[in-house]
Structure formats: structure tokens, C-alpha cells
Amino acid sequence: MSKSGVETVLRCYPQIYFACHRRHVRDPKTKTVLSAHQASVLDHLDDVEGTSLLELAKHMGVTASTMSLMVDRLERGGYVRRERSREDGRRVDLRLTPAGVRIKRQQNVLEPELVEAMLERLDRDRQRQALAGLELLADAARDMIASGNLNRFLRGGAK
């Protein structure tokens, strides 16, 4: 891979993200507005499989106390519930409520209307080229994940 290819992705991806990322998420049922960070926390939880607060905080790179405050807000909003672990009664697991599942299902990193506006700035041929390139990059990303070696890549063990 050429260094310029890596530099192009590193330069272009943040520009697309900044122009089109979703800053807030609105609950379609209650019209409550959640921050993108709150919605990101919901993205990391499940309604069946429990996750400990410590695991979630570590995964998201924040302290347990910071995550606890975030989960408190989400719990008060009815999006998360705390339950005793089924395997270890000393542990508290976090699970999504039906409202949390609803937010997670409608959550997109990018705002569809902004993506549409961005694509409309390109003529049809350039749109096809851009989308084909994104499909190729997504294919490579899926292959990388499916290989099971993603953690080795992150630790610098594989190229």
C-alpha cells in the first residue's frame, strides 16, 4: 500500500465525518434528544447480553465514574436498566430497555440528509465512482474483521 493512499483516507474520512455526522439523536416516540455520545453508549449495549459498567467504561476509554454518570442519565431516561448478573449475583449488568433498543435501531453515525446533500454535489458519474470506492473500502474492512486478526493489527503485530 502506498503511503499516499493511507494519507488520502486519513485526510478524507474526517472531512466526510465532520460534514455529515449526526450530532444528536431524537427518540422517535418521545421526541427526547440524546447526545451522540449517549447514543454511542447505547450502541455498545444489548437487551439480552449484559455488560458490566467497568467493561463498558474500559471499552469506551473513560473512567468508571464518568460512565456511571452517563448510565445514570440513560437509566433515568428509560433507555438502560441495571440488573444483577445471572452468572454472578455480585455483579451488576447493564441492558437496553425497549426504548434503548428503539434508539439503537434508528441510530446512524452519519445524518442521511447530510450524506444526500453531499452526494448531490457530484454528477452521476462521480457519484458512482465515489460509492464504488466506498464499497471497496467497506469490503476490505469486513475482510479485516472476519479474519479475526483485528486485535493483532491494533497492537501492531500484523501488516
N, C-alpha and C positions, 0 to 999 in steps of 0.2 A: 504494500500500500504506500502510495506516495504521501509525503508529509503534507503536501498542498491539499490533498483530499481530506485529511484529518482536519487541517486548518479551516477548510471550507465548511465542513459540518459544524465545527466548534464556533465559527463565526455566524453561520446562517441560522442554526437551530434556535439560539437565544433571541434572534431578531423576530422569528416567526412566533415563538412563545410569548415574547413581550407584547407583540401586536395583537395576539389573539387569545391569550389565556383568560380563563374565567376568574374574575376577582371575587365574586360572591355566588352563592348557590341559594336559590329560593325554593323552599319546600312547596311543591305544587298544591298540596292540600291545605296547609295552614298559612301559607304566604310568609312564613318566618324566613328571615335572611340569615344564612350561616356564612361565615368567612370561608375562603378557600382552604385555610388551614384546618378548620373544624371538619369540613367535608373530606379533607385528606385523611384525618384520623378515622372517620367512618369507613373510608376505603380500605383501611387496614384491619377492619374487624369483620366478624361474621355473625350470623344469627344462630348458628349451630355450634361451631367450634369456638370455644372460649380462648381468650388471650389474656395473659396477666398484664397488669399495668406496667410492671417493670420491663417485661418483654417488649411491649409497645413503645415505651419511652426509649429504650435502648435502640430499637429498630429505627425510630424516627429521629434519633440523635438529640434528645432533650433529657432533662433531669426528670426523675420520678415526680418531684413536686410540681414541675411545670405541667407534666402530663396529667397529674391528678386534678389540677385546676381546670384543664381543658375537659377532662372526662366529667367533672362535676357539672360544668355548664351543659354539656351534651346530655347528661343524665336528667338535669332539671328541664331540659327541652323535650325530653321524652324520646331521645334517639339512641340512648345506650342504657343498659342495665348491668348492675353488678350482681353476681351470683356466686355462691360457694361452689368451688370446683367439685365436679362429680368424682374425680380421682383422688383429690387431696382436700379434705374439708378445711384445712388451714389456709388454703389459697383462695383468693377471690378472682373470678374470671369476668372479663368484660364481653358482653354480647350485644349485638344490634337488636333493637326493638323493631316491630314492623315499620315504624316511622323512619328509623335509621336505614332499614333495607330500602325503603322508598327513595330516600336521598341518594344512597349508594347506586341504585339502578339508574337514576337520571343524571348522575354526575359525569361530566366530561371535563377533561383538563382544559380543552380549548372551547371557546364560545362559538357554536356553529354559525351564528350570523356574522361574526367577525371573519371566520375562515371563508365563508361565502363571499364576503366583500373583498377579501384579499385575492381570491381566485378570479373574481370578476375583473380584476385589474389586468389579467392576462388574456391574450387572444386564445382561441380554442386550441391551436396547435401547441402553444407554450403551456397551457393548462394540462394537456395530455402528457407532455414531456415531464412537467413537474410532478404530476401524480404517478407516472410510471417510475420515476426516480424514488419517490417516497415508498412505493410498493416494494421496490428492490431493497431499500434500506430496512423496511419492516420485515421482509423475508429473512435478511441476514440477522436481524435482531432475534427473530423467532428461532432460527437455527442455533444461535449462540445460547439462548436459554434452554432449548431442547437438548443441547449437548451435555448439559449437567455440569459444565465446567465454568459457569459464570463466576463463581466464587474464586476460582483459580485465576481468572482474568483480573478480577478486582484486586487480588493480592499480588499481582504481577508475575504469577507463575506460568502463564501461557501467553503465547502471542498468536 
